[in-house]
Amino acid sequence: MAHETIHLGLYVIFGIIMLPVYVMILGWLIGKPRNYRGVAIAFGYIGGFIVLIIAGLLVVGLVTSMLTPY
């Protein structure tokens, strides 16, 4: 039962909820006027935020594992 629910949630999140993001990225790349420098800056910001989130989660996980007993 859990697998069907998880798969349904993935379809909803990546298929329906993320749809405006997909359309926005397509608009950046194929829309007019084409401004690839702006697109590169936006992707840089998005990538930077993702790296910061992953690094922050790594630090929180390490600190939590040091503070909690086995």
Phi and psi in radians as a Rosetta constraint file:
Dihedral C 1 N 2 CA 2 C 2 CIRCULARHARMONIC -1.177 0.35
Dihedral N 2 CA 2 C 2 N 3 CIRCULARHARMONIC -0.615 0.35
Dihedral C 2 N 3 CA 3 C 3 CIRCULARHARMONIC -1.109 0.35
Dihedral N 3 CA 3 C 3 N 4 CIRCULARHARMONIC -0.729 0.35
Dihedral C 3 N 4 CA 4 C 4 CIRCULARHARMONIC -1.121 0.35
Dihedral N 4 CA 4 C 4 N 5 CIRCULARHARMONIC -0.668 0.35
Dihedral C 4 N 5 CA 5 C 5 CIRCULARHARMONIC -1.174 0.35
Dihedral N 5 CA 5 C 5 N 6 CIRCULARHARMONIC -0.745 0.35
Dihedral C 5 N 6 CA 6 C 6 CIRCULARHARMONIC -1.106 0.35
Dihedral N 6 CA 6 C 6 N 7 CIRCULARHARMONIC -0.798 0.35
Dihedral C 6 N 7 CA 7 C 7 CIRCULARHARMONIC -1.129 0.35
Dihedral N 7 CA 7 C 7 N 8 CIRCULARHARMONIC -0.667 0.35
Dihedral C 7 N 8 CA 8 C 8 CIRCULARHARMONIC -1.104 0.35
Dihedral N 8 CA 8 C 8 N 9 CIRCULARHARMONIC -0.716 0.35
Dihedral C 8 N 9 CA 9 C 9 CIRCULARHARMONIC -1.110 0.35
Dihedral N 9 CA 9 C 9 N 10 CIRCULARHARMONIC -0.695 0.35
Dihedral C 9 N 10 CA 10 C 10 CIRCULARHARMONIC -1.109 0.35
Dihedral N 10 CA 10 C 10 N 11 CIRCULARHARMONIC -0.717 0.35
Dihedral C 10 N 11 CA 11 C 11 CIRCULARHARMONIC -1.124 0.35
Dihedral N 11 CA 11 C 11 N 12 CIRCULARHARMONIC -0.698 0.35
Dihedral C 11 N 12 CA 12 C 12 CIRCULARHARMONIC -1.159 0.35
Dihedral N 12 CA 12 C 12 N 13 CIRCULARHARMONIC -0.818 0.35
Dihedral C 12 N 13 CA 13 C 13 CIRCULARHARMONIC -1.159 0.35
Dihedral N 13 CA 13 C 13 N 14 CIRCULARHARMONIC -0.947 0.35
Dihedral C 13 N 14 CA 14 C 14 CIRCULARHARMONIC -1.426 0.35
Dihedral N 14 CA 14 C 14 N 15 CIRCULARHARMONIC -0.333 0.35
Dihedral C 14 N 15 CA 15 C 15 CIRCULARHARMONIC -1.688 0.35
Dihedral N 15 CA 15 C 15 N 16 CIRCULARHARMONIC -0.685 0.35
Dihedral C 15 N 16 CA 16 C 16 CIRCULARHARMONIC -1.856 0.35
Dihedral N 16 CA 16 C 16 N 17 CIRCULARHARMONIC -0.888 0.35
Dihedral C 16 N 17 CA 17 C 17 CIRCULARHARMONIC -1.202 0.35
Dihedral N 17 CA 17 C 17 N 18 CIRCULARHARMONIC -0.654 0.35
Dihedral C 17 N 18 CA 18 C 18 CIRCULARHARMONIC -1.452 0.35
Dihedral N 18 CA 18 C 18 N 19 CIRCULARHARMONIC -0.036 0.35
Dihedral C 18 N 19 CA 19 C 19 CIRCULARHARMONIC -0.978 0.35
Dihedral N 19 CA 19 C 19 N 20 CIRCULARHARMONIC -0.774 0.35
Dihedral C 19 N 20 CA 20 C 20 CIRCULARHARMONIC -1.065 0.35
Dihedral N 20 CA 20 C 20 N 21 CIRCULARHARMONIC -0.575 0.35
Dihedral C 20 N 21 CA 21 C 21 CIRCULARHARMONIC -1.174 0.35
Dihedral N 21 CA 21 C 21 N 22 CIRCULARHARMONIC -0.744 0.35
Dihedral C 21 N 22 CA 22 C 22 CIRCULARHARMONIC -1.069 0.35
Dihedral N 22 CA 22 C 22 N 23 CIRCULARHARMONIC -0.753 0.35
Dihedral C 22 N 23 CA 23 C 23 CIRCULARHARMONIC -1.142 0.35
Dihedral N 23 CA 23 C 23 N 24 CIRCULARHARMONIC -0.682 0.35
Dihedral C 23 N 24 CA 24 C 24 CIRCULARHARMONIC -1.091 0.35
Dihedral N 24 CA 24 C 24 N 25 CIRCULARHARMONIC -0.784 0.35
Dihedral C 24 N 25 CA 25 C 25 CIRCULARHARMONIC -1.139 0.35
Dihedral N 25 CA 25 C 25 N 26 CIRCULARHARMONIC -0.727 0.35
Dihedral C 25 N 26 CA 26 C 26 CIRCULARHARMONIC -1.087 0.35
Dihedral N 26 CA 26 C 26 N 27 CIRCULARHARMONIC -0.704 0.35
Dihedral C 26 N 27 CA 27 C 27 CIRCULARHARMONIC -1.099 0.35
Dihedral N 27 CA 27 C 27 N 28 CIRCULARHARMONIC -0.668 0.35
Dihedral C 27 N 28 CA 28 C 28 CIRCULARHARMONIC -1.091 0.35
Dihedral N 28 CA 28 C 28 N 29 CIRCULARHARMONIC -0.705 0.35
Dihedral C 28 N 29 CA 29 C 29 CIRCULARHARMONIC -1.501 0.35
Dihedral N 29 CA 29 C 29 N 30 CIRCULARHARMONIC -0.627 0.35
Dihedral C 29 N 30 CA 30 C 30 CIRCULARHARMONIC -1.957 0.35
Dihedral N 30 CA 30 C 30 N 31 CIRCULARHARMONIC -0.036 0.35
Dihedral C 30 N 31 CA 31 C 31 CIRCULARHARMONIC -1.339 0.35
Dihedral N 31 CA 31 C 31 N 32 CIRCULARHARMONIC 2.955 0.35
Dihedral C 31 N 32 CA 32 C 32 CIRCULARHARMONIC -2.096 0.35
Dihedral N 32 CA 32 C 32 N 33 CIRCULARHARMONIC 2.493 0.35
Dihedral C 32 N 33 CA 33 C 33 CIRCULARHARMONIC -1.286 0.35
Dihedral N 33 CA 33 C 33 N 34 CIRCULARHARMONIC 2.586 0.35
Dihedral C 33 N 34 CA 34 C 34 CIRCULARHARMONIC -1.426 0.35
Dihedral N 34 CA 34 C 34 N 35 CIRCULARHARMONIC 2.172 0.35
Dihedral C 34 N 35 CA 35 C 35 CIRCULARHARMONIC -2.301 0.35
Dihedral N 35 CA 35 C 35 N 36 CIRCULARHARMONIC 1.491 0.35
Dihedral C 35 N 36 CA 36 C 36 CIRCULARHARMONIC -1.243 0.35
Dihedral N 36 CA 36 C 36 N 37 CIRCULARHARMONIC -0.446 0.35
Dihedral C 36 N 37 CA 37 C 37 CIRCULARHARMONIC -1.157 0.35
Dihedral N 37 CA 37 C 37 N 38 CIRCULARHARMONIC -0.763 0.35
Dihedral C 37 N 38 CA 38 C 38 CIRCULARHARMONIC -1.100 0.35
Dihedral N 38 CA 38 C 38 N 39 CIRCULARHARMONIC -0.690 0.35
Dihedral C 38 N 39 CA 39 C 39 CIRCULARHARMONIC -1.119 0.35
Dihedral N 39 CA 39 C 39 N 40 CIRCULARHARMONIC -0.748 0.35
Dihedral C 39 N 40 CA 40 C 40 CIRCULARHARMONIC -1.108 0.35
Dihedral N 40 CA 40 C 40 N 41 CIRCULARHARMONIC -0.704 0.35
Dihedral C 40 N 41 CA 41 C 41 CIRCULARHARMONIC -1.128 0.35
Dihedral N 41 CA 41 C 41 N 42 CIRCULARHARMONIC -0.749 0.35
Dihedral C 41 N 42 CA 42 C 42 CIRCULARHARMONIC -1.105 0.35
Dihedral N 42 CA 42 C 42 N 43 CIRCULARHARMONIC -0.772 0.35
Dihedral C 42 N 43 CA 43 C 43 CIRCULARHARMONIC -1.129 0.35
Dihedral N 43 CA 43 C 43 N 44 CIRCULARHARMONIC -0.595 0.35
Dihedral C 43 N 44 CA 44 C 44 CIRCULARHARMONIC -1.108 0.35
Dihedral N 44 CA 44 C 44 N 45 CIRCULARHARMONIC -0.771 0.35
Dihedral C 44 N 45 CA 45 C 45 CIRCULARHARMONIC -1.086 0.35
Dihedral N 45 CA 45 C 45 N 46 CIRCULARHARMONIC -0.791 0.35
Dihedral C 45 N 46 CA 46 C 46 CIRCULARHARMONIC -1.072 0.35
Dihedral N 46 CA 46 C 46 N 47 CIRCULARHARMONIC -0.805 0.35
Dihedral C 46 N 47 CA 47 C 47 CIRCULARHARMONIC -1.099 0.35
Dihedral N 47 CA 47 C 47 N 48 CIRCULARHARMONIC -0.702 0.35
Dihedral C 47 N 48 CA 48 C 48 CIRCULARHARMONIC -1.099 0.35
Dihedral N 48 CA 48 C 48 N 49 CIRCULARHARMONIC -0.748 0.35
Dihedral C 48 N 49 CA 49 C 49 CIRCULARHARMONIC -1.112 0.35
Dihedral N 49 CA 49 C 49 N 50 CIRCULARHARMONIC -0.690 0.35
Dihedral C 49 N 50 CA 50 C 50 CIRCULARHARMONIC -1.118 0.35
Dihedral N 50 CA 50 C 50 N 51 CIRCULARHARMONIC -0.749 0.35
Dihedral C 50 N 51 CA 51 C 51 CIRCULARHARMONIC -1.103 0.35
Dihedral N 51 CA 51 C 51 N 52 CIRCULARHARMONIC -0.742 0.35
Dihedral C 51 N 52 CA 52 C 52 CIRCULARHARMONIC -1.110 0.35
Dihedral N 52 CA 52 C 52 N 53 CIRCULARHARMONIC -0.681 0.35
Dihedral C 52 N 53 CA 53 C 53 CIRCULARHARMONIC -1.145 0.35
Dihedral N 53 CA 53 C 53 N 54 CIRCULARHARMONIC -0.793 0.35
Dihedral C 53 N 54 CA 54 C 54 CIRCULARHARMONIC -1.131 0.35
Dihedral N 54 CA 54 C 54 N 55 CIRCULARHARMONIC -0.741 0.35
Dihedral C 54 N 55 CA 55 C 55 CIRCULARHARMONIC -1.123 0.35
Dihedral N 55 CA 55 C 55 N 56 CIRCULARHARMONIC -0.721 0.35
Dihedral C 55 N 56 CA 56 C 56 CIRCULARHARMONIC -1.100 0.35
Dihedral N 56 CA 56 C 56 N 57 CIRCULARHARMONIC -0.727 0.35
Dihedral C 56 N 57 CA 57 C 57 CIRCULARHARMONIC -1.140 0.35
Dihedral N 57 CA 57 C 57 N 58 CIRCULARHARMONIC -0.627 0.35
Dihedral C 57 N 58 CA 58 C 58 CIRCULARHARMONIC -1.117 0.35
Dihedral N 58 CA 58 C 58 N 59 CIRCULARHARMONIC -0.787 0.35
Dihedral C 58 N 59 CA 59 C 59 CIRCULARHARMONIC -1.112 0.35
Dihedral N 59 CA 59 C 59 N 60 CIRCULARHARMONIC -0.790 0.35
Dihedral C 59 N 60 CA 60 C 60 CIRCULARHARMONIC -1.077 0.35
Dihedral N 60 CA 60 C 60 N 61 CIRCULARHARMONIC -0.720 0.35
Dihedral C 60 N 61 CA 61 C 61 CIRCULARHARMONIC -1.120 0.35
Dihedral N 61 CA 61 C 61 N 62 CIRCULARHARMONIC -0.745 0.35
Dihedral C 61 N 62 CA 62 C 62 CIRCULARHARMONIC -1.145 0.35
Dihedral N 62 CA 62 C 62 N 63 CIRCULARHARMONIC -0.779 0.35
Dihedral C 62 N 63 CA 63 C 63 CIRCULARHARMONIC -1.117 0.35
Dihedral N 63 CA 63 C 63 N 64 CIRCULARHARMONIC -0.743 0.35
Dihedral C 63 N 64 CA 64 C 64 CIRCULARHARMONIC -1.097 0.35
Dihedral N 64 CA 64 C 64 N 65 CIRCULARHARMONIC -0.716 0.35
Dihedral C 64 N 65 CA 65 C 65 CIRCULARHARMONIC -1.212 0.35
Dihedral N 65 CA 65 C 65 N 66 CIRCULARHARMONIC -0.475 0.35
Dihedral C 65 N 66 CA 66 C 66 CIRCULARHARMONIC -1.344 0.35
Dihedral N 66 CA 66 C 66 N 67 CIRCULARHARMONIC -0.540 0.35
Dihedral C 66 N 67 CA 67 C 67 CIRCULARHARMONIC -1.525 0.35
Dihedral N 67 CA 67 C 67 N 68 CIRCULARHARMONIC -0.378 0.35
Dihedral C 67 N 68 CA 68 C 68 CIRCULARHARMONIC -1.649 0.35
Dihedral N 68 CA 68 C 68 N 69 CIRCULARHARMONIC 2.421 0.35
Dihedral C 68 N 69 CA 69 C 69 CIRCULARHARMONIC -1.308 0.35
Dihedral N 69 CA 69 C 69 N 70 CIRCULARHARMONIC 2.788 0.35
